[in-house]
């Protein structure tokens, strides 16, 4: 009888170990997914900021080359700022 009881106990510990490992794998997967999502949001913000800088550079180039006057330059810069805040 003790041999049978010993086998049941060892099988029970095996189930606990397998469950703990499965739980650990699940936690690691959730944390990794959260970190990937955070990185994607950061990358999207960086791309949007880059597009804003490109638009600003184009307006500055137009002003420096004399293609637009000071009032138009000021209006376009204000539009860029307003667009960046909304």
Backbone torsions as a table, in degrees:
resi	resn	phi	psi	omega
1	UNK	NA	-37.5	179.6
2	UNK	-66.9	-33.5	178.8
3	UNK	-64.4	-41.3	178.1
4	UNK	-65.2	-43.3	178.2
5	UNK	-63.0	-37.1	178.0
6	UNK	-65.0	-38.3	179.2
7	UNK	-67.2	-41.2	179.3
8	UNK	-63.9	-41.4	179.6
9	UNK	-64.6	-43.1	179.8
10	UNK	-66.1	-36.3	176.8
11	UNK	-67.5	-37.0	177.6
12	UNK	-63.8	-41.9	177.8
13	UNK	-66.3	-35.7	177.3
14	UNK	-63.3	-41.7	177.6
15	UNK	-62.9	-40.3	179.1
16	UNK	-64.5	-43.3	179.6
17	UNK	-63.7	-45.5	179.3
18	UNK	-62.4	-42.0	178.1
19	UNK	-63.5	-42.2	179.8
20	UNK	-64.9	-42.8	178.3
21	UNK	-64.0	-42.0	178.2
22	UNK	-62.1	-42.6	178.1
23	UNK	-63.9	-42.1	178.0
24	UNK	-62.4	-42.4	178.0
25	UNK	-62.7	-41.9	178.9
26	UNK	-62.6	-44.0	179.9
27	UNK	-63.8	-43.4	179.0
28	UNK	-62.8	-40.2	179.3
29	UNK	-65.1	-40.1	179.4
30	UNK	-66.5	-44.4	179.0
31	UNK	-63.3	-42.5	178.8
32	UNK	-62.8	-40.5	178.4
33	UNK	-64.8	-40.5	178.6
34	UNK	-64.5	-40.7	178.8
35	UNK	-67.0	-38.5	176.9
36	UNK	-64.2	-41.6	179.2
37	UNK	-63.9	-40.6	178.8
38	UNK	-63.9	-42.1	179.3
39	UNK	-63.8	-39.8	178.7
40	UNK	-62.7	-42.5	178.5
41	UNK	-62.9	-41.2	179.6
42	UNK	-63.9	-42.4	179.2
43	UNK	-64.2	-39.3	179.1
44	UNK	-65.0	-38.8	178.0
45	UNK	-65.0	-41.3	179.5
46	UNK	-64.2	-40.0	178.9
47	UNK	-66.0	-42.4	178.7
48	UNK	-62.8	-40.7	178.5
49	UNK	-64.3	-38.9	179.2
50	UNK	-63.7	-43.5	178.6
51	UNK	-61.8	-38.0	177.5
52	UNK	-63.4	-40.9	178.6
53	UNK	-67.4	-36.8	177.3
54	UNK	-64.1	-45.5	179.4
55	UNK	-61.4	-42.0	178.7
56	UNK	-63.7	-42.2	179.9
57	UNK	-62.9	-37.1	178.7
58	UNK	-66.0	-40.6	179.0
59	UNK	-66.1	-42.5	178.7
60	UNK	-62.6	-42.3	179.4
61	UNK	-61.6	-41.2	178.5
62	UNK	-63.2	-39.4	-179.5
63	UNK	-68.6	-44.6	-178.0
64	UNK	-66.1	-36.2	-179.3
65	UNK	-80.5	-5.0	177.3
66	UNK	85.3	11.1	180.0
67	UNK	-73.2	-26.9	178.3
68	UNK	-130.4	154.0	179.1
69	UNK	-87.9	177.2	-175.0
70	UNK	-63.5	-38.6	-178.9
71	UNK	-66.3	-42.1	178.4
72	UNK	-65.7	-42.4	177.5
73	UNK	-57.4	-48.4	-179.2
74	UNK	-62.3	-41.4	179.9
75	UNK	-64.6	-42.9	-179.5
76	UNK	-67.5	-39.1	177.5
77	UNK	-64.5	-41.0	177.4
78	UNK	-62.5	-38.7	177.1
79	UNK	-63.5	-40.5	178.5
80	UNK	-63.4	-42.6	179.7
81	UNK	-65.3	-44.2	179.9
82	UNK	-64.9	-37.8	178.4
83	UNK	-68.5	-32.5	179.7
84	UNK	-71.6	-26.9	-177.8
85	UNK	-86.9	-23.0	-176.9
86	UNK	-89.3	NA	NA
